[in-house]
């Protein structure tokens, strides 16, 4: 028997199609960055992830402006956009026009700052947030597998402090990164394996906690009702899939810049393993 505090999953925000699309793209990006030399494949993954994450974020702002976004969905969106936010990080490329790179960076910074400001607003008003504030005391956030009340004062203070620090630190870290971009790129290549493992671990944590949060809260469904938003999110996988198949069957030809445009993924895997073995020895 349902009651007024039952949570009806919004399929256009956290439906199964949206989640599957973001999960695949967020994990494929860092893993294939080691095993594939195809720039086109990595750019396709970045683009699809960025568009999906940006669409979820804009949808969040729309629903929030209409006063129809509840606390549970806001917490889920934090995880979803967190996955996309890491992936849409702009990477400097000397071959790109400066205006194009500037647009990417403005979109990234604007989206990240918008998310941080929104989440600060959510946690600051957790008790009264959404169209059914009387139900917020029953909303559970899952942290390291443990249920925590979303309106718990200590829990809220912890997240508010972290978001505030990120809001202040993001512009500063961006300026430092821009000033030392050449050193940053060389360090990123040197520690590629560690970076990928940390990225995958962090994203697996966000995915696992989101799924637990959906299961442990008083939801009336799992978001499996397919809608236009879910189908559109799944369609964002087509571009990377086409590029993946293309990269897999290329024979390592050289492109116009003399760079390899696509070795067989199996060869790339062998090279990565050999590098890891030699470094450990």
Secondary structure as a PSIPRED ss2 file (coil, helix, strand):
# PSIPRED VFORMAT (PSIPRED V4.0)

   1 X C   1.000  0.000  0.000
   2 X C   1.000  0.000  0.000
   3 X C   1.000  0.000  0.000
   4 X C   1.000  0.000  0.000
   5 X C   1.000  0.000  0.000
   6 X C   1.000  0.000  0.000
   7 X E   0.000  0.000  1.000
   8 X C   1.000  0.000  0.000
   9 X C   1.000  0.000  0.000
  10 X C   1.000  0.000  0.000
  11 X H   0.000  1.000  0.000
  12 X H   0.000  1.000  0.000
  13 X H   0.000  1.000  0.000
  14 X H   0.000  1.000  0.000
  15 X C   1.000  0.000  0.000
  16 X H   0.000  1.000  0.000
  17 X H   0.000  1.000  0.000
  18 X H   0.000  1.000  0.000
  19 X H   0.000  1.000  0.000
  20 X H   0.000  1.000  0.000
  21 X H   0.000  1.000  0.000
  22 X H   0.000  1.000  0.000
  23 X H   0.000  1.000  0.000
  24 X H   0.000  1.000  0.000
  25 X H   0.000  1.000  0.000
  26 X H   0.000  1.000  0.000
  27 X H   0.000  1.000  0.000
  28 X H   0.000  1.000  0.000
  29 X H   0.000  1.000  0.000
  30 X H   0.000  1.000  0.000
  31 X H   0.000  1.000  0.000
  32 X H   0.000  1.000  0.000
  33 X H   0.000  1.000  0.000
  34 X H   0.000  1.000  0.000
  35 X H   0.000  1.000  0.000
  36 X C   1.000  0.000  0.000
  37 X C   1.000  0.000  0.000
  38 X C   1.000  0.000  0.000
  39 X H   0.000  1.000  0.000
  40 X H   0.000  1.000  0.000
  41 X H   0.000  1.000  0.000
  42 X H   0.000  1.000  0.000
  43 X H   0.000  1.000  0.000
  44 X H   0.000  1.000  0.000
  45 X H   0.000  1.000  0.000
  46 X H   0.000  1.000  0.000
  47 X H   0.000  1.000  0.000
  48 X H   0.000  1.000  0.000
  49 X H   0.000  1.000  0.000
  50 X H   0.000  1.000  0.000
  51 X H   0.000  1.000  0.000
  52 X H   0.000  1.000  0.000
  53 X H   0.000  1.000  0.000
  54 X H   0.000  1.000  0.000
  55 X H   0.000  1.000  0.000
  56 X H   0.000  1.000  0.000
  57 X H   0.000  1.000  0.000
  58 X H   0.000  1.000  0.000
  59 X H   0.000  1.000  0.000
  60 X H   0.000  1.000  0.000
  61 X H   0.000  1.000  0.000
  62 X H   0.000  1.000  0.000
  63 X H   0.000  1.000  0.000
  64 X H   0.000  1.000  0.000
  65 X H   0.000  1.000  0.000
  66 X C   1.000  0.000  0.000
  67 X C   1.000  0.000  0.000
  68 X C   1.000  0.000  0.000
  69 X C   1.000  0.000  0.000
  70 X C   1.000  0.000  0.000
  71 X H   0.000  1.000  0.000
  72 X H   0.000  1.000  0.000
  73 X H   0.000  1.000  0.000
  74 X H   0.000  1.000  0.000
  75 X H   0.000  1.000  0.000
  76 X H   0.000  1.000  0.000
  77 X H   0.000  1.000  0.000
  78 X H   0.000  1.000  0.000
  79 X H   0.000  1.000  0.000
  80 X H   0.000  1.000  0.000
  81 X H   0.000  1.000  0.000
  82 X H   0.000  1.000  0.000
  83 X H   0.000  1.000  0.000
  84 X H   0.000  1.000  0.000
  85 X H   0.000  1.000  0.000
  86 X H   0.000  1.000  0.000
  87 X H   0.000  1.000  0.000
  88 X C   1.000  0.000  0.000
  89 X C   1.000  0.000  0.000
  90 X C   1.000  0.000  0.000
  91 X C   1.000  0.000  0.000
  92 X C   1.000  0.000  0.000
  93 X C   1.000  0.000  0.000
  94 X C   1.000  0.000  0.000
  95 X C   1.000  0.000  0.000
  96 X C   1.000  0.000  0.000
  97 X C   1.000  0.000  0.000
  98 X H   0.000  1.000  0.000
  99 X H   0.000  1.000  0.000
 100 X H   0.000  1.000  0.000
 101 X H   0.000  1.000  0.000
 102 X H   0.000  1.000  0.000
 103 X H   0.000  1.000  0.000
 104 X H   0.000  1.000  0.000
 105 X H   0.000  1.000  0.000
 106 X H   0.000  1.000  0.000
 107 X H   0.000  1.000  0.000
 108 X H   0.000  1.000  0.000
 109 X H   0.000  1.000  0.000
 110 X H   0.000  1.000  0.000
 111 X H   0.000  1.000  0.000
 112 X H   0.000  1.000  0.000
 113 X H   0.000  1.000  0.000
 114 X H   0.000  1.000  0.000
 115 X H   0.000  1.000  0.000
 116 X H   0.000  1.000  0.000
 117 X H   0.000  1.000  0.000
 118 X H   0.000  1.000  0.000
 119 X H   0.000  1.000  0.000
 120 X H   0.000  1.000  0.000
 121 X H   0.000  1.000  0.000
 122 X H   0.000  1.000  0.000
 123 X H   0.000  1.000  0.000
 124 X H   0.000  1.000  0.000
 125 X C   1.000  0.000  0.000
 126 X C   1.000  0.000  0.000
 127 X C   1.000  0.000  0.000
 128 X C   1.000  0.000  0.000
 129 X C   1.000  0.000  0.000
 130 X C   1.000  0.000  0.000
 131 X C   1.000  0.000  0.000
 132 X C   1.000  0.000  0.000
 133 X H   0.000  1.000  0.000
 134 X H   0.000  1.000  0.000
 135 X H   0.000  1.000  0.000
 136 X H   0.000  1.000  0.000
 137 X H   0.000  1.000  0.000
 138 X H   0.000  1.000  0.000
 139 X C   1.000  0.000  0.000
 140 X E   0.000  0.000  1.000
 141 X E   0.000  0.000  1.000
 142 X E   0.000  0.000  1.000
 143 X E   0.000  0.000  1.000
 144 X C   1.000  0.000  0.000
 145 X C   1.000  0.000  0.000
 146 X E   0.000  0.000  1.000
 147 X E   0.000  0.000  1.000
 148 X E   0.000  0.000  1.000
 149 X E   0.000  0.000  1.000
 150 X C   1.000  0.000  0.000
 151 X C   1.000  0.000  0.000
 152 X C   1.000  0.000  0.000
 153 X H   0.000  1.000  0.000
 154 X H   0.000  1.000  0.000
 155 X H   0.000  1.000  0.000
 156 X H   0.000  1.000  0.000
 157 X H   0.000  1.000  0.000
 158 X H   0.000  1.000  0.000
 159 X H   0.000  1.000  0.000
 160 X H   0.000  1.000  0.000
 161 X H   0.000  1.000  0.000
 162 X H   0.000  1.000  0.000
 163 X H   0.000  1.000  0.000
 164 X H   0.000  1.000  0.000
 165 X H   0.000  1.000  0.000
 166 X H   0.000  1.000  0.000
 167 X H   0.000  1.000  0.000
 168 X H   0.000  1.000  0.000
 169 X H   0.000  1.000  0.000
 170 X H   0.000  1.000  0.000
 171 X H   0.000  1.000  0.000
 172 X H   0.000  1.000  0.000
 173 X H   0.000  1.000  0.000
 174 X H   0.000  1.000  0.000
 175 X H   0.000  1.000  0.000
 176 X H   0.000  1.000  0.000
 177 X H   0.000  1.000  0.000
 178 X H   0.000  1.000  0.000
 179 X H   0.000  1.000  0.000
 180 X C   1.000  0.000  0.000
 181 X H   0.000  1.000  0.000
 182 X H   0.000  1.000  0.000
 183 X H   0.000  1.000  0.000
 184 X H   0.000  1.000  0.000
 185 X H   0.000  1.000  0.000
 186 X H   0.000  1.000  0.000
 187 X H   0.000  1.000  0.000
 188 X H   0.000  1.000  0.000
 189 X H   0.000  1.000  0.000
 190 X H   0.000  1.000  0.000
 191 X C   1.000  0.000  0.000
 192 X H   0.000  1.000  0.000
 193 X H   0.000  1.000  0.000
 194 X H   0.000  1.000  0.000
 195 X H   0.000  1.000  0.000
 196 X H   0.000  1.000  0.000
 197 X H   0.000  1.000  0.000
 198 X H   0.000  1.000  0.000
 199 X H   0.000  1.000  0.000
 200 X H   0.000  1.000  0.000
 201 X H   0.000  1.000  0.000
 202 X H   0.000  1.000  0.000
 203 X H   0.000  1.000  0.000
 204 X H   0.000  1.000  0.000
 205 X H   0.000  1.000  0.000
 206 X H   0.000  1.000  0.000
 207 X H   0.000  1.000  0.000
 208 X H   0.000  1.000  0.000
 209 X H   0.000  1.000  0.000
 210 X H   0.000  1.000  0.000
 211 X H   0.000  1.000  0.000
 212 X H   0.000  1.000  0.000
 213 X H   0.000  1.000  0.000
 214 X H   0.000  1.000  0.000
 215 X H   0.000  1.000  0.000
 216 X H   0.000  1.000  0.000
 217 X C   1.000  0.000  0.000
 218 X C   1.000  0.000  0.000
 219 X E   0.000  0.000  1.000
 220 X C   1.000  0.000  0.000
 221 X C   1.000  0.000  0.000
 222 X C   1.000  0.000  0.000
 223 X C   1.000  0.000  0.000
 224 X C   1.000  0.000  0.000
 225 X C   1.000  0.000  0.000
 226 X C   1.000  0.000  0.000
 227 X C   1.000  0.000  0.000
 228 X H   0.000  1.000  0.000
 229 X H   0.000  1.000  0.000
 230 X H   0.000  1.000  0.000
 231 X H   0.000  1.000  0.000
 232 X H   0.000  1.000  0.000
 233 X H   0.000  1.000  0.000
 234 X H   0.000  1.000  0.000
 235 X H   0.000  1.000  0.000
 236 X C   1.000  0.000  0.000
 237 X H   0.000  1.000  0.000
 238 X H   0.000  1.000  0.000
 239 X H   0.000  1.000  0.000
 240 X H   0.000  1.000  0.000
 241 X H   0.000  1.000  0.000
 242 X H   0.000  1.000  0.000
 243 X H   0.000  1.000  0.000
 244 X H   0.000  1.000  0.000
 245 X H   0.000  1.000  0.000
 246 X H   0.000  1.000  0.000
 247 X H   0.000  1.000  0.000
 248 X H   0.000  1.000  0.000
 249 X H   0.000  1.000  0.000
 250 X C   1.000  0.000  0.000
 251 X C   1.000  0.000  0.000
 252 X C   1.000  0.000  0.000
 253 X C   1.000  0.000  0.000
 254 X E   0.000  0.000  1.000
 255 X C   1.000  0.000  0.000
 256 X C   1.000  0.000  0.000
 257 X C   1.000  0.000  0.000
 258 X C   1.000  0.000  0.000
 259 X C   1.000  0.000  0.000
 260 X E   0.000  0.000  1.000
 261 X C   1.000  0.000  0.000
 262 X C   1.000  0.000  0.000
 263 X C   1.000  0.000  0.000
 264 X C   1.000  0.000  0.000
 265 X H   0.000  1.000  0.000
 266 X H   0.000  1.000  0.000
 267 X H   0.000  1.000  0.000
 268 X H   0.000  1.000  0.000
 269 X H   0.000  1.000  0.000
 270 X H   0.000  1.000  0.000
 271 X H   0.000  1.000  0.000
 272 X H   0.000  1.000  0.000
 273 X H   0.000  1.000  0.000
 274 X H   0.000  1.000  0.000
 275 X H   0.000  1.000  0.000
 276 X H   0.000  1.000  0.000
 277 X H   0.000  1.000  0.000
 278 X H   0.000  1.000  0.000
 279 X H   0.000  1.000  0.000
 280 X H   0.000  1.000  0.000
 281 X C   1.000  0.000  0.000
